[in-house]
């Protein structure tokens, strides 16, 4: 078995692990700092909305020797507005200028043809009205709202309302970071960006549900035992799915990174940037939120319940009693596993393990080797 596969197996059995839930205040602090940075970037710089949302004209030229920078300069002089110029195949150019009406677009097309030494009839102009852009924006927001609503309803039914709230917080966290990055880097927001956002939300939700499913299974009949608190079982759930989350995230990020850095950056296919940036940032943020935000938040909410508070008291009291006898908590459980209210050792081990320590996930027989 490979090193990573061996580590994944040991994490799944609870033999090793990292205390994600115990350090949740640190992760919350980091997330709040990143979110504030994204919001400030959005407030200060704003989003560079494409013409699909605010209206404008797109001019497509035939094959030309004019460079991108020259074409951008010509377009800005002709319109008085910032222009986005992208080089397409066969040395053709796509010139995008916002806030132009039909009369202005015709005049700009003639001026561009003159400046670039191209026959006027060879430049193709497409107009996008601002009302159509407003409809697209409204539909995008409506689709996002419906998606969020359905997510909350589904998770509340399939799991419980605390998990639905935690997943919603994680999704909002992912959206805020992705939108903030768009504001900071100045990439254009197009319908492709919206598609990318919806795609990464689905991916983030999938990753979160995998951990929640493990947590739901591990916390079944949790109050009937006194070995583990809810937070410890939640931590075991994260660790048991950690390698899987890392593998799926890396595999998903590699092709997206190819689109963003090679296609959009090295090869100059700028039209790929609008969707690839949202996918890249969103996938990374989604993996982070599933591990560091969603599950620790569920543990926080759940441990506010009276039953979970009482369980934590019993678990800690039992450990203190075992320490007073000079035993480890696990030794005490092995000795007294027949006490009322305790689960057999194997079932408790399956439920969760104290992470950050070795040897907690021994076979269910309880024998020492």
PAVEX-210212 format. One record per residue (C-alpha): residue number from 0; residue in three letters; x, y, z. Coordinates in pm, whole numbers, always signed. Layout:
N
<r n="NUM" res="ALA" px="X" py="Y" pz="Z"/>
...
This chain:
369
<r n="0" res="UNK" px="+0" py="+0" pz="+0"/>
<r n="1" res="UNK" px="+127" py="+352" pz="-78"/>
<r n="2" res="UNK" px="+225" py="+590" pz="+198"/>
<r n="3" res="UNK" px="-83" py="+806" pz="+140"/>
<r n="4" res="UNK" px="-309" py="+502" pz="+129"/>
<r n="5" res="UNK" px="-160" py="+373" pz="+453"/>
<r n="6" res="UNK" px="-210" py="+713" pz="+616"/>
<r n="7" res="UNK" px="-571" py="+719" pz="+496"/>
<r n="8" res="UNK" px="-634" py="+375" pz="+647"/>
<r n="9" res="UNK" px="-483" py="+479" pz="+981"/>
<r n="10" res="UNK" px="-685" py="+801" pz="+982"/>
<r n="11" res="UNK" px="-1001" py="+602" pz="+908"/>
<r n="12" res="UNK" px="-931" py="+361" pz="+1198"/>
<r n="13" res="UNK" px="-856" py="+651" pz="+1432"/>
<r n="14" res="UNK" px="-496" py="+547" pz="+1497"/>
<r n="15" res="UNK" px="-367" py="+892" pz="+1406"/>
<r n="16" res="UNK" px="-534" py="+1223" pz="+1343"/>
<r n="17" res="UNK" px="-540" py="+1599" pz="+1383"/>
<r n="18" res="UNK" px="-761" py="+1790" pz="+1624"/>
<r n="19" res="UNK" px="-958" py="+2001" pz="+1375"/>
<r n="20" res="UNK" px="-1257" py="+2052" pz="+1605"/>
<r n="21" res="UNK" px="-1043" py="+2138" pz="+1908"/>
<r n="22" res="UNK" px="-874" py="+2419" pz="+1715"/>
<r n="23" res="UNK" px="-1195" py="+2547" pz="+1558"/>
<r n="24" res="UNK" px="-1154" py="+2901" pz="+1699"/>
<r n="25" res="UNK" px="-832" py="+2933" pz="+1499"/>
<r n="26" res="UNK" px="-1008" py="+2826" pz="+1177"/>
<r n="27" res="UNK" px="-1300" py="+3059" pz="+1249"/>
<r n="28" res="UNK" px="-1056" py="+3346" pz="+1296"/>
<r n="29" res="UNK" px="-875" py="+3271" pz="+968"/>
<r n="30" res="UNK" px="-1205" py="+3244" pz="+781"/>
<r n="31" res="UNK" px="-1336" py="+3571" pz="+925"/>
<r n="32" res="UNK" px="-1012" py="+3747" pz="+823"/>
<r n="33" res="UNK" px="-1030" py="+3609" pz="+466"/>
<r n="34" res="UNK" px="-1400" py="+3696" pz="+440"/>
<r n="35" res="UNK" px="-1344" py="+4053" pz="+562"/>
<r n="36" res="UNK" px="-1065" py="+4094" pz="+306"/>
<r n="37" res="UNK" px="-1299" py="+3970" pz="+31"/>
<r n="38" res="UNK" px="-1579" py="+4205" pz="+140"/>
<r n="39" res="UNK" px="-1344" py="+4504" pz="+157"/>
<r n="40" res="UNK" px="-1212" py="+4421" pz="-191"/>
<r n="41" res="UNK" px="-1568" py="+4398" pz="-319"/>
<r n="42" res="UNK" px="-1666" py="+4728" pz="-157"/>
<r n="43" res="UNK" px="-1357" py="+4919" pz="-274"/>
<r n="44" res="UNK" px="-1297" py="+4779" pz="-622"/>
<r n="45" res="UNK" px="-1636" py="+4635" pz="-712"/>
<r n="46" res="UNK" px="-1698" py="+4372" pz="-977"/>
<r n="47" res="UNK" px="-1597" py="+4408" pz="-1339"/>
<r n="48" res="UNK" px="-1931" py="+4310" pz="-1486"/>
<r n="49" res="UNK" px="-1937" py="+4184" pz="-1845"/>
<r n="50" res="UNK" px="-2156" py="+4334" pz="-2114"/>
<r n="51" res="UNK" px="-2403" py="+4049" pz="-2063"/>
<r n="52" res="UNK" px="-2497" py="+4223" pz="-1735"/>
<r n="53" res="UNK" px="-2461" py="+4594" pz="-1815"/>
<r n="54" res="UNK" px="-2501" py="+4610" pz="-2191"/>
<r n="55" res="UNK" px="-2260" py="+4715" pz="-2464"/>
<r n="56" res="UNK" px="-2112" py="+4605" pz="-2796"/>
<r n="57" res="UNK" px="-1874" py="+4334" pz="-2909"/>
<r n="58" res="UNK" px="-1669" py="+4391" pz="-3227"/>
<r n="59" res="UNK" px="-1504" py="+4095" pz="-3397"/>
<r n="60" res="UNK" px="-1236" py="+4176" pz="-3654"/>
<r n="61" res="UNK" px="-1105" py="+3963" pz="-3941"/>
<r n="62" res="UNK" px="-739" py="+3856" pz="-3945"/>
<r n="63" res="UNK" px="-523" py="+4155" pz="-3858"/>
<r n="64" res="UNK" px="-166" py="+4242" pz="-3761"/>
<r n="65" res="UNK" px="-283" py="+4496" pz="-3499"/>
<r n="66" res="UNK" px="-173" py="+4397" pz="-3151"/>
<r n="67" res="UNK" px="-405" py="+4362" pz="-2852"/>
<r n="68" res="UNK" px="-264" py="+4673" pz="-2682"/>
<r n="69" res="UNK" px="-301" py="+4881" pz="-2999"/>
<r n="70" res="UNK" px="-660" py="+4766" pz="-3052"/>
<r n="71" res="UNK" px="-741" py="+4845" pz="-2690"/>
<r n="72" res="UNK" px="-601" py="+5196" pz="-2732"/>
<r n="73" res="UNK" px="-800" py="+5252" pz="-3053"/>
<r n="74" res="UNK" px="-1123" py="+5132" pz="-2890"/>
<r n="75" res="UNK" px="-1082" py="+5352" pz="-2584"/>
<r n="76" res="UNK" px="-1010" py="+5657" pz="-2798"/>
<r n="77" res="UNK" px="-1316" py="+5588" pz="-3016"/>
<r n="78" res="UNK" px="-1560" py="+5527" pz="-2729"/>
<r n="79" res="UNK" px="-1425" py="+5704" pz="-2422"/>
<r n="80" res="UNK" px="-1491" py="+5384" pz="-2225"/>
<r n="81" res="UNK" px="-1253" py="+5110" pz="-2107"/>
<r n="82" res="UNK" px="-1229" py="+4826" pz="-2361"/>
<r n="83" res="UNK" px="-1146" py="+4459" pz="-2323"/>
<r n="84" res="UNK" px="-958" py="+4307" pz="-2616"/>
<r n="85" res="UNK" px="-895" py="+3935" pz="-2657"/>
<r n="86" res="UNK" px="-700" py="+3761" pz="-2929"/>
<r n="87" res="UNK" px="-890" py="+3476" pz="-3091"/>
<r n="88" res="UNK" px="-780" py="+3210" pz="-3339"/>
<r n="89" res="UNK" px="-637" py="+3304" pz="-3682"/>
<r n="90" res="UNK" px="-517" py="+3642" pz="-3550"/>
<r n="91" res="UNK" px="-869" py="+3781" pz="-3514"/>
<r n="92" res="UNK" px="-962" py="+4014" pz="-3227"/>
<r n="93" res="UNK" px="-1265" py="+4042" pz="-3001"/>
<r n="94" res="UNK" px="-1315" py="+4400" pz="-2877"/>
<r n="95" res="UNK" px="-1569" py="+4447" pz="-2599"/>
<r n="96" res="UNK" px="-1695" py="+4790" pz="-2495"/>
<r n="97" res="UNK" px="-1974" py="+4849" pz="-2243"/>
<r n="98" res="UNK" px="-2252" py="+5108" pz="-2238"/>
<r n="99" res="UNK" px="-2293" py="+5167" pz="-2612"/>
<r n="100" res="UNK" px="-2624" py="+5202" pz="-2798"/>
<r n="101" res="UNK" px="-2688" py="+5114" pz="-3164"/>
<r n="102" res="UNK" px="-2594" py="+5454" pz="-3309"/>
<r n="103" res="UNK" px="-2276" py="+5473" pz="-3103"/>
<r n="104" res="UNK" px="-2180" py="+5116" pz="-3196"/>
<r n="105" res="UNK" px="-2211" py="+5191" pz="-3568"/>
<r n="106" res="UNK" px="-1990" py="+5498" pz="-3532"/>
<r n="107" res="UNK" px="-1734" py="+5310" pz="-3324"/>
<r n="108" res="UNK" px="-1725" py="+5025" pz="-3577"/>
<r n="109" res="UNK" px="-1641" py="+5271" pz="-3858"/>
<r n="110" res="UNK" px="-1373" py="+5439" pz="-3648"/>
<r n="111" res="UNK" px="-1213" py="+5107" pz="-3556"/>
<r n="112" res="UNK" px="-1211" py="+4999" pz="-3920"/>
<r n="113" res="UNK" px="-1035" py="+5323" pz="-4014"/>
<r n="114" res="UNK" px="-779" py="+5306" pz="-3732"/>
<r n="115" res="UNK" px="-700" py="+4936" pz="-3789"/>
<r n="116" res="UNK" px="-700" py="+4966" pz="-4168"/>
<r n="117" res="UNK" px="-981" py="+4711" pz="-4210"/>
<r n="118" res="UNK" px="-1278" py="+4738" pz="-4449"/>
<r n="119" res="UNK" px="-1576" py="+4864" pz="-4248"/>
<r n="120" res="UNK" px="-1802" py="+4580" pz="-4359"/>
<r n="121" res="UNK" px="-1555" py="+4322" pz="-4229"/>
<r n="122" res="UNK" px="-1597" py="+4414" pz="-3864"/>
<r n="123" res="UNK" px="-1886" py="+4224" pz="-3707"/>
<r n="124" res="UNK" px="-2073" py="+4411" pz="-3429"/>
<r n="125" res="UNK" px="-2307" py="+4252" pz="-3175"/>
<r n="126" res="UNK" px="-2516" py="+4460" pz="-2935"/>
<r n="127" res="UNK" px="-2634" py="+4357" pz="-2588"/>
<r n="128" res="UNK" px="-2900" py="+4576" pz="-2431"/>
<r n="129" res="UNK" px="-2880" py="+4667" pz="-2059"/>
<r n="130" res="UNK" px="-3234" py="+4538" pz="-1999"/>
<r n="131" res="UNK" px="-3134" py="+4193" pz="-2122"/>
<r n="132" res="UNK" px="-2830" py="+4206" pz="-1893"/>
<r n="133" res="UNK" px="-3052" py="+4297" pz="-1598"/>
<r n="134" res="UNK" px="-3272" py="+3996" pz="-1672"/>
<r n="135" res="UNK" px="-2967" py="+3769" pz="-1677"/>
<r n="136" res="UNK" px="-2849" py="+3911" pz="-1341"/>
<r n="137" res="UNK" px="-3194" py="+3862" pz="-1185"/>
<r n="138" res="UNK" px="-3215" py="+3505" pz="-1310"/>
<r n="139" res="UNK" px="-2868" py="+3434" pz="-1171"/>
<r n="140" res="UNK" px="-2966" py="+3563" pz="-826"/>
<r n="141" res="UNK" px="-3296" py="+3373" pz="-840"/>
<r n="142" res="UNK" px="-3119" py="+3051" pz="-933"/>
<r n="143" res="UNK" px="-2870" py="+3095" pz="-650"/>
<r n="144" res="UNK" px="-3147" py="+3163" pz="-399"/>
<r n="145" res="UNK" px="-3347" py="+2856" pz="-507"/>
<r n="146" res="UNK" px="-3033" py="+2643" pz="-487"/>
<r n="147" res="UNK" px="-2960" py="+2759" pz="-130"/>
<r n="148" res="UNK" px="-3320" py="+2702" pz="-21"/>
<r n="149" res="UNK" px="-3329" py="+2348" pz="-160"/>
<r n="150" res="UNK" px="-2994" py="+2268" pz="+0"/>
<r n="151" res="UNK" px="-3116" py="+2373" pz="+344"/>
<r n="152" res="UNK" px="-3443" py="+2178" pz="+311"/>
<r n="153" res="UNK" px="-3267" py="+1863" pz="+189"/>
<r n="154" res="UNK" px="-2999" py="+1863" pz="+460"/>
<r n="155" res="UNK" px="-3255" py="+1937" pz="+732"/>
<r n="156" res="UNK" px="-3454" py="+1632" pz="+621"/>
<r n="157" res="UNK" px="-3164" py="+1397" pz="+546"/>
<r n="158" res="UNK" px="-2959" py="+1494" pz="+853"/>
<r n="159" res="UNK" px="-3073" py="+1769" pz="+1092"/>
<r n="160" res="UNK" px="-3119" py="+2144" pz="+1099"/>
<r n="161" res="UNK" px="-2779" py="+2210" pz="+1259"/>
<r n="162" res="UNK" px="-2604" py="+2043" pz="+967"/>
<r n="163" res="UNK" px="-2823" py="+2240" pz="+726"/>
<r n="164" res="UNK" px="-2722" py="+2567" pz="+896"/>
<r n="165" res="UNK" px="-2353" py="+2471" pz="+897"/>
<r n="166" res="UNK" px="-2362" py="+2377" pz="+527"/>
<r n="167" res="UNK" px="-2537" py="+2706" pz="+441"/>
<r n="168" res="UNK" px="-2272" py="+2904" pz="+630"/>
<r n="169" res="UNK" px="-1998" py="+2713" pz="+445"/>
<r n="170" res="UNK" px="-2161" py="+2783" pz="+107"/>
<r n="171" res="UNK" px="-2197" py="+3155" pz="+181"/>
<r n="172" res="UNK" px="-1833" py="+3152" pz="+293"/>
<r n="173" res="UNK" px="-1728" py="+2998" pz="-42"/>
<r n="174" res="UNK" px="-1935" py="+3244" pz="-248"/>
<r n="175" res="UNK" px="-1802" py="+3546" pz="-58"/>
<r n="176" res="UNK" px="-1439" py="+3443" pz="-101"/>
<r n="177" res="UNK" px="-1481" py="+3365" pz="-472"/>
<r n="178" res="UNK" px="-1662" py="+3692" pz="-546"/>
<r n="179" res="UNK" px="-1404" py="+3883" pz="-340"/>
<r n="180" res="UNK" px="-1119" py="+3734" pz="-542"/>
<r n="181" res="UNK" px="-1294" py="+3843" pz="-864"/>
<r n="182" res="UNK" px="-1314" py="+4197" pz="-727"/>
<r n="183" res="UNK" px="-947" py="+4198" pz="-620"/>
<r n="184" res="UNK" px="-801" py="+4062" pz="-945"/>
<r n="185" res="UNK" px="-1044" py="+4249" pz="-1172"/>
<r n="186" res="UNK" px="-1148" py="+3952" pz="-1388"/>
<r n="187" res="UNK" px="-1466" py="+4003" pz="-1587"/>
<r n="188" res="UNK" px="-1788" py="+3856" pz="-1450"/>
<r n="189" res="UNK" px="-1984" py="+3676" pz="-1724"/>
<r n="190" res="UNK" px="-2256" py="+3409" pz="-1738"/>
<r n="191" res="UNK" px="-1964" py="+3163" pz="-1740"/>
<r n="192" res="UNK" px="-1866" py="+3295" pz="-1398"/>
<r n="193" res="UNK" px="-2216" py="+3225" pz="-1266"/>
<r n="194" res="UNK" px="-2201" py="+2873" pz="-1407"/>
<r n="195" res="UNK" px="-1865" py="+2824" pz="-1237"/>
<r n="196" res="UNK" px="-2006" py="+2945" pz="-905"/>
<r n="197" res="UNK" px="-2299" py="+2704" pz="-916"/>
<r n="198" res="UNK" px="-2061" py="+2423" pz="-1010"/>
<r n="199" res="UNK" px="-1828" py="+2479" pz="-715"/>
<r n="200" res="UNK" px="-2121" py="+2511" pz="-473"/>
<r n="201" res="UNK" px="-2236" py="+2165" pz="-576"/>
<r n="202" res="UNK" px="-1884" py="+2029" pz="-531"/>
<r n="203" res="UNK" px="-1845" py="+2195" pz="-190"/>
<r n="204" res="UNK" px="-2180" py="+2056" pz="-80"/>
<r n="205" res="UNK" px="-2080" py="+1705" pz="-191"/>
<r n="206" res="UNK" px="-1761" py="+1722" pz="+14"/>
<r n="207" res="UNK" px="-1953" py="+1847" pz="+318"/>
<r n="208" res="UNK" px="-2223" py="+1580" pz="+292"/>
<r n="209" res="UNK" px="-1956" py="+1305" pz="+286"/>
<r n="210" res="UNK" px="-1827" py="+1423" pz="+625"/>
<r n="211" res="UNK" px="-2181" py="+1472" pz="+761"/>
<r n="212" res="UNK" px="-2276" py="+1120" pz="+661"/>
<r n="213" res="UNK" px="-1976" py="+981" pz="+848"/>
<r n="214" res="UNK" px="-2066" py="+1197" pz="+1149"/>
<r n="215" res="UNK" px="-2428" py="+1084" pz="+1145"/>
<r n="216" res="UNK" px="-2323" py="+719" pz="+1144"/>
<r n="217" res="UNK" px="-2058" py="+767" pz="+1412"/>
<r n="218" res="UNK" px="-2286" py="+959" pz="+1649"/>
<r n="219" res="UNK" px="-2569" py="+706" pz="+1641"/>
<r n="220" res="UNK" px="-2678" py="+625" pz="+2001"/>
<r n="221" res="UNK" px="-2401" py="+852" pz="+2126"/>
<r n="222" res="UNK" px="-2563" py="+912" pz="+2467"/>
<r n="223" res="UNK" px="-2551" py="+540" pz="+2546"/>
<r n="224" res="UNK" px="-2172" py="+543" pz="+2586"/>
<r n="225" res="UNK" px="-1926" py="+742" pz="+2796"/>
<r n="226" res="UNK" px="-1610" py="+706" pz="+2590"/>
<r n="227" res="UNK" px="-1634" py="+1000" pz="+2348"/>
<r n="228" res="UNK" px="-1786" py="+1347" pz="+2333"/>
<r n="229" res="UNK" px="-1973" py="+1467" pz="+2025"/>
<r n="230" res="UNK" px="-1684" py="+1693" pz="+1931"/>
<r n="231" res="UNK" px="-1440" py="+1400" pz="+1936"/>
<r n="232" res="UNK" px="-1665" py="+1192" pz="+1713"/>
<r n="233" res="UNK" px="-1702" py="+1489" pz="+1476"/>
<r n="234" res="UNK" px="-1324" py="+1516" pz="+1468"/>
<r n="235" res="UNK" px="-1295" py="+1146" pz="+1386"/>
<r n="236" res="UNK" px="-1539" py="+1195" pz="+1099"/>
<r n="237" res="UNK" px="-1321" py="+1468" pz="+948"/>
<r n="238" res="UNK" px="-1005" py="+1262" pz="+982"/>
<r n="239" res="UNK" px="-1161" py="+947" pz="+840"/>
<r n="240" res="UNK" px="-1256" py="+1133" pz="+519"/>
<r n="241" res="UNK" px="-953" py="+1365" pz="+509"/>
<r n="242" res="UNK" px="-744" py="+1179" pz="+251"/>
<r n="243" res="UNK" px="-1048" py="+1132" pz="+30"/>
<r n="244" res="UNK" px="-1121" py="+1506" pz="+44"/>
<r n="245" res="UNK" px="-760" py="+1592" pz="-40"/>
<r n="246" res="UNK" px="-748" py="+1345" pz="-329"/>
<r n="247" res="UNK" px="-1074" py="+1461" pz="-488"/>
<r n="248" res="UNK" px="-980" py="+1829" pz="-447"/>
<r n="249" res="UNK" px="-634" py="+1790" pz="-600"/>
<r n="250" res="UNK" px="-769" py="+1584" pz="-891"/>
<r n="251" res="UNK" px="-1038" py="+1847" pz="-955"/>
<r n="252" res="UNK" px="-796" py="+2141" pz="-924"/>
<r n="253" res="UNK" px="-535" py="+2011" pz="-1168"/>
<r n="254" res="UNK" px="-740" py="+2046" pz="-1491"/>
<r n="255" res="UNK" px="-890" py="+2374" pz="-1370"/>
<r n="256" res="UNK" px="-540" py="+2506" pz="-1299"/>
<r n="257" res="UNK" px="-449" py="+2406" pz="-1654"/>
<r n="258" res="UNK" px="-739" py="+2615" pz="-1789"/>
<r n="259" res="UNK" px="-655" py="+2914" pz="-1571"/>
<r n="260" res="UNK" px="-275" py="+2931" pz="-1580"/>
<r n="261" res="UNK" px="-192" py="+2766" pz="-1911"/>
<r n="262" res="UNK" px="-502" py="+2836" pz="-2122"/>
<r n="263" res="UNK" px="-589" py="+3178" pz="-1983"/>
<r n="264" res="UNK" px="-240" py="+3293" pz="-1888"/>
<r n="265" res="UNK" px="+33" py="+3129" pz="-2097"/>
<r n="266" res="UNK" px="-167" py="+3074" pz="-2419"/>
<r n="267" res="UNK" px="-364" py="+3396" pz="-2385"/>
<r n="268" res="UNK" px="-710" py="+3245" pz="-2417"/>
<r n="269" res="UNK" px="-865" py="+3510" pz="-2193"/>
<r n="270" res="UNK" px="-1219" py="+3384" pz="-2245"/>
<r n="271" res="UNK" px="-1131" py="+3087" pz="-2022"/>
<r n="272" res="UNK" px="-1054" py="+3310" pz="-1724"/>
<r n="273" res="UNK" px="-1414" py="+3396" pz="-1635"/>
<r n="274" res="UNK" px="-1511" py="+3037" pz="-1556"/>
<r n="275" res="UNK" px="-1172" py="+2887" pz="-1461"/>
<r n="276" res="UNK" px="-1099" py="+3141" pz="-1185"/>
<r n="277" res="UNK" px="-1435" py="+3080" pz="-1017"/>
<r n="278" res="UNK" px="-1379" py="+2705" pz="-1037"/>
<r n="279" res="UNK" px="-1023" py="+2722" pz="-904"/>
<r n="280" res="UNK" px="-1094" py="+2953" pz="-610"/>
<r n="281" res="UNK" px="-1429" py="+2791" pz="-535"/>
<r n="282" res="UNK" px="-1294" py="+2434" pz="-531"/>
<r n="283" res="UNK" px="-1014" py="+2531" pz="-293"/>
<r n="284" res="UNK" px="-1250" py="+2731" pz="-68"/>
<r n="285" res="UNK" px="-1507" py="+2449" pz="-75"/>
<r n="286" res="UNK" px="-1255" py="+2188" pz="+40"/>
<r n="287" res="UNK" px="-1137" py="+2424" pz="+315"/>
<r n="288" res="UNK" px="-1489" py="+2504" pz="+439"/>
<r n="289" res="UNK" px="-1594" py="+2137" pz="+446"/>
<r n="290" res="UNK" px="-1307" py="+2051" pz="+678"/>
<r n="291" res="UNK" px="-1247" py="+2365" pz="+883"/>
<r n="292" res="UNK" px="-1590" py="+2534" pz="+895"/>
<r n="293" res="UNK" px="-1892" py="+2309" pz="+839"/>
<r n="294" res="UNK" px="-1817" py="+2015" pz="+1070"/>
<r n="295" res="UNK" px="-1662" py="+2217" pz="+1357"/>
<r n="296" res="UNK" px="-1967" py="+2446" pz="+1341"/>
<r n="297" res="UNK" px="-2199" py="+2144" pz="+1368"/>
<r n="298" res="UNK" px="-2002" py="+2029" pz="+1674"/>
<r n="299" res="UNK" px="-2037" py="+2378" pz="+1826"/>
<r n="300" res="UNK" px="-2412" py="+2383" pz="+1772"/>
<r n="301" res="UNK" px="-2466" py="+2024" pz="+1883"/>
<r n="302" res="UNK" px="-2265" py="+2054" pz="+2204"/>
<r n="303" res="UNK" px="-2499" py="+2332" pz="+2318"/>
<r n="304" res="UNK" px="-2771" py="+2072" pz="+2366"/>
<r n="305" res="UNK" px="-2834" py="+1966" pz="+2730"/>
<r n="306" res="UNK" px="-2791" py="+1598" pz="+2640"/>
<r n="307" res="UNK" px="-2451" py="+1662" pz="+2479"/>
<r n="308" res="UNK" px="-2342" py="+1880" pz="+2772"/>
<r n="309" res="UNK" px="-2437" py="+1601" pz="+3012"/>
<r n="310" res="UNK" px="-2252" py="+1346" pz="+2798"/>
<r n="311" res="UNK" px="-1939" py="+1559" pz="+2798"/>
<r n="312" res="UNK" px="-1952" py="+1584" pz="+3177"/>
<r n="313" res="UNK" px="-1984" py="+1206" pz="+3211"/>
<r n="314" res="UNK" px="-1699" py="+1143" pz="+2968"/>
<r n="315" res="UNK" px="-1465" py="+1388" pz="+3144"/>
<r n="316" res="UNK" px="-1563" py="+1259" pz="+3489"/>
<r n="317" res="UNK" px="-1490" py="+901" pz="+3382"/>
<r n="318" res="UNK" px="-1151" py="+1002" pz="+3246"/>
<r n="319" res="UNK" px="-1065" py="+1186" pz="+3566"/>
<r n="320" res="UNK" px="-1163" py="+880" pz="+3769"/>
<r n="321" res="UNK" px="-946" py="+659" pz="+3549"/>
<r n="322" res="UNK" px="-655" py="+901" pz="+3584"/>
<r n="323" res="UNK" px="-694" py="+898" pz="+3962"/>
<r n="324" res="UNK" px="-663" py="+518" pz="+3956"/>
<r n="325" res="UNK" px="-348" py="+551" pz="+3751"/>
<r n="326" res="UNK" px="-512" py="+414" pz="+3438"/>
<r n="327" res="UNK" px="-574" py="+561" pz="+3097"/>
<r n="328" res="UNK" px="-936" py="+626" pz="+3005"/>
<r n="329" res="UNK" px="-914" py="+341" pz="+2755"/>
<r n="330" res="UNK" px="-785" py="+99" pz="+3020"/>
<r n="331" res="UNK" px="-1078" py="+191" pz="+3242"/>
<r n="332" res="UNK" px="-1317" py="+124" pz="+2956"/>
<r n="333" res="UNK" px="-1163" py="-213" pz="+2889"/>
<r n="334" res="UNK" px="-1194" py="-307" pz="+3252"/>
<r n="335" res="UNK" px="-1549" py="-181" pz="+3294"/>
<r n="336" res="UNK" px="-1695" py="-221" pz="+2951"/>
<r n="337" res="UNK" px="-1984" py="-417" pz="+3098"/>
<r n="338" res="UNK" px="-2113" py="-123" pz="+3299"/>
<r n="339" res="UNK" px="-2466" py="-8" pz="+3214"/>
<r n="340" res="UNK" px="-2478" py="+261" pz="+2951"/>
<r n="341" res="UNK" px="-2141" py="+173" pz="+2797"/>
<r n="342" res="UNK" px="-2098" py="+32" pz="+2450"/>
<r n="343" res="UNK" px="-1870" py="-262" pz="+2382"/>
<r n="344" res="UNK" px="-1519" py="-156" pz="+2295"/>
<r n="345" res="UNK" px="-1552" py="-238" pz="+1927"/>
<r n="346" res="UNK" px="-1861" py="-24" pz="+1878"/>
<r n="347" res="UNK" px="-1704" py="+271" pz="+2058"/>
<r n="348" res="UNK" px="-1392" py="+244" pz="+1849"/>
<r n="349" res="UNK" px="-1606" py="+252" pz="+1536"/>
<r n="350" res="UNK" px="-1782" py="+562" pz="+1661"/>
<r n="351" res="UNK" px="-1469" py="+771" pz="+1707"/>
<r n="352" res="UNK" px="-1125" py="+806" pz="+1852"/>
<r n="353" res="UNK" px="-929" py="+1067" pz="+2040"/>
<r n="354" res="UNK" px="-729" py="+1221" pz="+1762"/>
<r n="355" res="UNK" px="-371" py="+1333" pz="+1788"/>
<r n="356" res="UNK" px="-278" py="+1011" pz="+1972"/>
<r n="357" res="UNK" px="-159" py="+679" pz="+1842"/>
<r n="358" res="UNK" px="-301" py="+338" pz="+1911"/>
<r n="359" res="UNK" px="-662" py="+440" pz="+1976"/>
<r n="360" res="UNK" px="-806" py="+239" pz="+1690"/>
<r n="361" res="UNK" px="-720" py="-116" pz="+1790"/>
<r n="362" res="UNK" px="-931" py="-410" pz="+1671"/>
<r n="363" res="UNK" px="-1272" py="-443" pz="+1826"/>
<r n="364" res="UNK" px="-1173" py="-745" pz="+2033"/>
<r n="365" res="UNK" px="-992" py="-510" pz="+2270"/>
<r n="366" res="UNK" px="-683" py="-731" pz="+2289"/>
<r n="367" res="UNK" px="-343" py="-570" pz="+2330"/>
<r n="368" res="UNK" px="-63" py="-679" pz="+2103"/>
